[in-house]
Amino acid sequence: MASKEYYQKYKERTRKQQQEYYQKTKEERKKCVRKYYEKNNDTPEFKEKRSIRGKKYRSKEKEKIRKYNKIYSKKHPEIKLKSTRKCLEKIANELGMRTYQFSYALKKWTKNVQNIQGSYCAVCFSFSEIETHHLFEKAKYPLLALNINNGIVLCKECHVELQ
C-alpha cells in the first residue's frame, strides 16, 4: 500500500518538474527567437538582402523548371495533349461551349487577329513563324479568350520573350 502511494507521489512530482522545465525552456526559446528577430529582421538591409536572395533563387528555379517541362513535354506528347485538352474543356465550359467548338473558335480568332493586325510581328516586323498572343491570359480571363481586341501578332522569338 505504501509503495503505491509513494509511486503516485513520485509520478506527480516528476510530472510537475517536467512541466516546469518545459515552461522555462519554452519561455527561454521564445526570448531567444524574439531577440534574434529584433536584432536582424527589423533592419531594412536584412529585409532587402533576403528579398534579393529569394528573387535570385526563384528566377534560377523557374529556368530549371521551364527546361525540364520542355524536355518532358517533348518526350511525352500524349500527356501534354491531355493537359491541353483539360484546359480547353475548362475554358469551353465557362463559355458554355463544347471543347471542339471552342478549339474551332480559337483557330478562327487567330486568323481574324492576323487579318486585322497584319501577318507580321508587332515588335520586330518579321514575317517568319507568326503566332497570336493573348494579352490577357485565357486561363485567368476566359471571357476574353475569343475577344479580337485581346490579341497581338508576334513572331515565335518575341512570343517566347514575352512569356
Residue, then its C-alpha position, 0 to 999 in steps of 0.5 A: m500500500a505504501s509503495k503505491e502511494y509513494y509511486q503516485k507521489y513520485k509520478e506527480r512530482t516528476r510530472k510537475q518538474q517536467q512541466e516546469y522545465y518545459q515552461k522555462t525552456k519554452e519561455e527561454r526559446k521564445k526570448c531567444v527567437r524574439k531577440y534574434y528577430e529584433k536584432n536582424n529582421d527589423t533592419p531594412e538591409f536584412k529585409e532587402k538582402r533576403s528579398i534579393r536572395g529569394k528573387k535570385y533563387r526563384s528566377k534560377e528555379k523557374e529556368k530549371i523548371r521551364k527546361y525540364n517541362k520542355i524536355y518532358s513535354k517533348k518526350h511525352p506528347e500524349i500527356k501534354l495533349k491531355s493537359t491541353r485538352k483539360c484546359l480547353e474543356k475548362i475554358a469551353n465550359e465557362l463559355g458554355m461551349r463544347t471543347y471542339q467548338f471552342s478549339y474551332a473558335l480559337k483557330k478562327w480568332t487567330k486568323n481574324v487577329q492576323n487579318i486585322q493586325g497584319s501577318y507580321c510581328a508587332v515588335c520586330f516586323s518579321f514575317s517568319e513563324i507568326e503566332t497570336h498572343h493573348l494579352f490577357e491570359k485565357a486561363k485567368y480571363p476566359l471571357l476574353a479568350l475569343n475577344i479580337n481586341n485581346g490579341i497581338v501578332l508576334c513572331k515565335e522569338c518575341h512570343v517566347e520573350l514575352q512569356 
